[in-house]
Amino acid sequence: MMNGSGKKPSEGSADARRFEGSSSAPLPLTPSEDRQWATIAHFGGILGCIPSGIIYLVYRDRGAFTAQESKEALNFTLPLTVLALISNILMLIPVIGGVFAIIAVALWTYITVSGVVAGIEVNRGRPYRYPFNLRLID
């Protein structure tokens, strides 16, 4: 790179230091941050599979505990979120819609309560495994 005088700046010059870039590799999470993001992944179950999916994609390479727990939460919430969405759509059918409304509420309640239980355990630093989980994502 040339400076204003047409000369290449030397390594120690102010021009060379001014154009230094940042590291492209993300910094690893501290143990506290690792536990925090893993907890949020489970508590995010109240919103379905979106929070755990985002946390898994963003933080899986930065913290081992977060990667493990967000993947567990994603595997748990993904099929149940799909079932809840289908139930919400079928709820619009006039005659049998009430049954699907009850199913949708029951699914949402199950995801929420399970996510809170898992989040509390993970916040204590203990890994959590849902009793019924399809583990679709490896």
N, C-alpha and C positions, 0 to 999 in steps of 0.2 A: 504494500500500500504506500502511496506517495503522500508526502505532506505538501503544504502550500508552495514550498520552494522547489518542488520537483524531485526532492531527494527522499529516499526511503528512510523512515524514522528508525533510530537505533532501538535496541531492545529495552534499554532503561529510560528512554526519553518519555516525556509527559504525553506525547502523541500516541506512543505504543500502549501505555497503560490506560489511556482513556478509552480505547477500543476493545478492551478485554471483554469476553462474553462470560455468561454464567454457565455453570455446569448443566448439562442436559439431563443428567440422572437425578431423579427425585431423591430427597434425603430420606433415610429410614425413619420410621416412627419411633418415638421414645416408648418405653414400656407403658407409661401412663396413657399416651395417645393411642397406642395399640389396643389397650383394654377399652378405652373410650369409644373408638370407632367400632370395635366388635360389639360393644353394648348397644350402640345406636343402631347397628344393623339388625339386631333382634328386636329392639323397641320399635323400629320402623315397620314392623309387621302390621301395625294398626293401619298403615297406608297400602298394604299389599306387598307385592314383590319389588316395587320400584326402588325404595331406599336401600334394601340389601343388594340389589343388582348394581346400583350406582356405586355403593361403597366397595363392592367386590371388584368392579372394573377399575376404580380409581386407586384403591389402596392395597390390592392383592400383592403387589411387588414391594411394598414398603413395610409391611409388618406381617409376620407369620401368623400371629394369633388372629389378627383382623381377617386375613385371607381365609383361614380355617373357619372362623365363626360366621363371616358374611356368606361364605359358600353354603354353610349349613343352613343359615336363615333363608337364603335364596332357594335352596332345594326344598325347604319346607313351605315357603309362601307361594312359590310359582304355581304349582298345580292347584292349590286352594284358591288362589286369586283367579285363575282361569275358570274354575268351577263357580266361584262367586259371580263373576261377570256373566257367565252363561245363565245362572239363576236369575240375575237381575234382568236379563233380556227376556227370559221365559216368564218372568213375573208379569209381563205385559199381556199375556194371554188371559182373556176375560174369565173363563170358568175355573182354571186351575192355577191362576196367577198367585193366589194367596199361599198355596203350598210352597211355591218357589220363593216367595217373599220370606217365609219362615226359614227356608233352607239358607237363603242369602244372609239373613241375620245370624243364624246359628254358625255359619262358616266364618263370618267376620268376628263374632265373639270368640270362637275357638282360636283363630289366628291371633287375636289380640291378647287373650289370656296366656296362651302358650308363649308368645313373644315376650310378655312381661316376665314370666317365670324364667325363661332363658336369659333375658337381659340381666336379671338380678344375679343369676349364677355367674354369668360371664363377667359382670362388673366386679365380682369377688375374685376374679382371676382363674376361675375354674372353667374348663371347656364344657360345653353343653351339647348333648345329642337329643334331638326330638325322638319320642318313642315311635312315632309313625312318620317316616320320612322316605321319600322316593329317591333321593340322591341322584338326580338326573345329570347334574353338572359335576365333572371330576376335576 
